[in-house]
Amino acid sequence: MTFFTNNYHLILASNSPRRRELLSGIDVEYEILTLPDIDESYPDAILREEVPEYLSKKKASAYISMMQDDTLLITADTIVLLHDRVLGKPMDEEDAKNMLKDLSGETHRVVTGVCLTSKQKQVCFSDTAYVTFGVLTEEEINYYVEKYNPSDKAGAYGVQEWIGYMGVEKIEGSYFNVMGLPIYKVYRELKRF
């Protein structure tokens, strides 16, 4: 049973278990569909806070030819911005450790862009949260990276994991946005779609 229904067949185009968890949390029925090797590059001239929405649109365009008339596709992308520098997913363990060293004792932005796409229209939006880390020791960083393998997470961390519990001093904005999907906004936009 679901609380929310509309005339669309919802598809979440994401491999993220966190996005699945969040979308399931609002009791909507959906299925997962992912395509391999979608290009996630973006123009250098784009404002950094616009990158996630740009990439969400780009991801949606890869699915458009497969969509039915009753399909409503949800695509999303999350980035971490530290002093206007984009921290995406780390390339390896060393990169993850370096990202966390850079985030230690700093406030950064987490921006998630979302697109809701049907054959008739597209609605895109983004959300920003500010996350402040306390100072992390080298031992704490090494422990987290080696135990939790944050290779699939922007900025090399998951706020819902150990490092979030012990290292995040405060969040201004949506906690769920930091997890990877501003679910309050997603729910509101789904109702309006």
C-alpha positions as CSV (number, residue, x, y, z in Angstrom):
1,M,0.0,0.0,0.0
2,T,1.3,3.5,-0.8
3,F,0.2,6.9,0.4
4,F,1.0,8.7,-2.8
5,T,-0.3,7.7,-6.2
6,N,-0.4,9.3,-9.6
7,N,-0.9,8.1,-13.1
8,Y,2.8,7.5,-13.7
9,H,5.0,4.5,-13.5
10,L,7.9,5.8,-11.4
11,I,11.4,4.8,-12.3
12,L,14.5,5.7,-10.2
13,A,17.5,5.8,-12.4
14,S,20.1,5.3,-9.7
15,N,22.4,2.6,-8.2
16,S,22.5,4.4,-4.9
17,P,21.1,2.3,-2.0
18,R,20.7,5.6,-0.1
19,R,18.4,7.1,-2.8
20,R,16.4,3.8,-2.8
21,E,16.0,4.0,0.9
22,L,14.9,7.6,0.9
23,L,12.4,7.1,-2.0
24,S,11.0,4.0,-0.2
25,G,10.6,6.1,2.9
26,I,7.8,8.2,1.3
27,D,5.9,5.1,0.4
28,V,5.9,5.4,-3.4
29,E,6.0,2.4,-5.7
30,Y,8.9,2.5,-8.1
31,E,11.3,0.4,-10.0
32,I,15.0,0.7,-10.5
33,L,16.5,1.1,-14.0
34,T,20.1,2.0,-14.6
35,L,22.2,2.3,-17.7
36,P,26.0,1.7,-17.6
37,D,28.6,4.3,-18.5
38,I,26.5,7.5,-18.6
39,D,28.9,10.4,-19.2
40,E,29.1,12.6,-16.1
41,S,31.3,15.3,-17.5
42,Y,30.3,18.9,-17.4
43,P,31.5,22.2,-19.1
44,D,34.2,24.0,-17.2
45,A,32.3,27.3,-17.6
46,I,29.3,26.1,-15.6
47,L,28.8,27.5,-12.1
48,R,29.8,24.7,-9.6
49,E,26.5,24.8,-7.8
50,E,24.7,24.1,-11.1
51,V,26.7,20.9,-11.8
52,P,24.3,18.5,-10.1
53,E,21.2,19.8,-11.9
54,Y,23.1,19.8,-15.2
55,L,24.2,16.2,-14.7
56,S,20.6,15.1,-13.6
57,K,19.3,16.5,-16.9
58,K,22.1,14.8,-18.8
59,K,21.3,11.5,-17.1
60,A,17.6,11.8,-17.9
61,S,18.4,12.4,-21.6
62,A,20.1,9.0,-21.8
63,Y,16.7,7.3,-20.8
64,I,14.2,9.3,-22.9
65,S,14.1,7.0,-25.8
66,M,13.2,4.1,-23.5
67,M,10.4,5.8,-21.7
68,Q,6.7,5.0,-22.2
69,D,4.0,7.6,-22.1
70,D,3.2,6.8,-18.4
71,T,6.8,6.8,-17.3
72,L,8.1,9.3,-14.7
73,L,11.8,9.1,-14.4
74,I,13.8,10.4,-11.4
75,T,17.4,11.2,-11.9
76,A,19.8,12.8,-9.4
77,D,23.3,13.8,-8.8
78,T,25.1,15.0,-5.7
79,I,28.4,16.9,-5.3
80,V,30.4,18.2,-2.4
81,L,31.7,21.8,-2.8
82,L,34.7,22.9,-0.7
83,H,35.7,26.5,-1.5
84,D,34.2,26.2,-5.0
85,R,36.1,23.0,-5.7
86,V,34.0,20.0,-6.7
87,L,34.7,16.9,-4.8
88,G,33.1,14.0,-6.6
89,K,33.5,10.3,-6.0
90,P,37.1,9.4,-5.0
91,M,39.3,7.6,-7.6
92,D,40.9,5.4,-4.9
93,E,41.6,5.1,-1.2
94,E,44.3,7.7,-1.3
95,D,42.0,10.2,-3.0
96,A,39.3,9.5,-0.4
97,K,41.7,10.1,2.5
98,N,42.9,13.3,0.9
99,M,39.3,14.5,0.4
100,L,38.5,13.8,4.1
101,K,41.7,15.6,5.2
102,D,40.6,18.7,3.2
103,L,37.0,18.5,4.7
104,S,38.4,18.1,8.2
105,G,37.6,21.2,10.4
106,E,35.8,22.9,7.4
107,T,32.3,23.7,6.3
108,H,31.4,22.6,2.8
109,R,28.2,22.6,0.7
110,V,26.4,19.4,-0.5
111,V,24.3,20.1,-3.6
112,T,21.9,17.6,-5.0
113,G,20.2,18.1,-8.4
114,V,17.1,16.2,-9.2
115,C,15.1,15.9,-12.5
116,L,11.6,14.5,-12.8
117,T,11.1,13.6,-16.4
118,S,8.2,12.4,-18.5
119,K,7.7,12.4,-22.2
120,Q,5.6,15.5,-21.8
121,K,7.7,17.6,-19.4
122,Q,10.7,17.9,-17.2
123,V,11.0,19.6,-13.7
124,C,14.5,20.0,-12.3
125,F,15.5,21.5,-9.0
126,S,18.4,21.4,-6.5
127,D,18.9,21.7,-2.8
128,T,22.0,22.8,-0.8
129,A,23.0,21.9,2.7
130,Y,26.0,23.2,4.6
131,V,28.0,20.5,6.5
132,T,30.6,21.3,9.1
133,F,33.1,18.6,10.1
134,G,35.1,18.7,13.3
135,V,38.8,18.1,13.1
136,L,39.4,14.5,12.0
137,T,42.6,12.7,12.9
138,E,44.6,10.7,10.4
139,E,43.7,7.6,12.3
140,E,40.0,8.3,12.1
141,I,40.2,9.1,8.4
142,N,42.2,5.9,7.7
143,Y,39.8,3.8,9.8
144,Y,36.7,5.2,8.0
145,V,38.1,4.8,4.5
146,E,39.4,1.3,5.1
147,K,36.3,0.0,6.9
148,Y,33.5,1.8,5.0
149,N,35.0,2.1,1.5
150,P,33.4,5.4,0.5
151,S,34.3,5.1,-3.2
152,D,30.7,5.5,-4.3
153,K,30.1,8.7,-2.4
154,A,30.7,12.4,-3.3
155,G,33.3,13.9,-1.0
156,A,34.3,10.4,0.1
157,Y,31.9,10.1,3.0
158,G,28.4,9.0,3.9
159,V,26.8,11.2,6.6
160,Q,24.7,8.2,7.7
161,E,27.9,6.1,8.4
162,W,30.4,6.2,11.3
163,I,32.1,9.3,10.1
164,G,28.8,11.2,10.2
165,Y,28.1,10.2,13.7
166,M,31.5,11.1,15.1
167,G,32.7,13.7,12.7
168,V,29.9,16.0,11.6
169,E,29.6,18.9,14.0
170,K,26.5,20.4,12.4
171,I,24.3,20.5,9.3
172,E,22.4,23.5,8.0
173,G,19.7,22.3,5.6
174,S,18.3,18.8,4.8
175,Y,20.1,15.8,6.3
176,F,18.5,13.7,3.6
177,N,20.0,16.0,0.9
178,V,23.4,15.2,2.4
179,M,22.5,11.5,2.1
180,G,21.8,12.0,-1.6
181,L,18.2,13.0,-2.2
182,P,16.3,16.1,-0.9
183,I,13.3,13.8,-0.3
184,Y,11.0,16.6,1.1
185,K,11.3,18.5,-2.2
186,V,11.1,15.3,-4.2
187,Y,7.8,14.4,-2.5
188,R,6.3,18.0,-3.1
189,E,7.4,18.0,-6.7
190,L,5.9,14.5,-7.3
191,K,2.6,15.7,-5.9
192,R,2.6,18.7,-8.3
193,F,3.8,16.8,-11.4
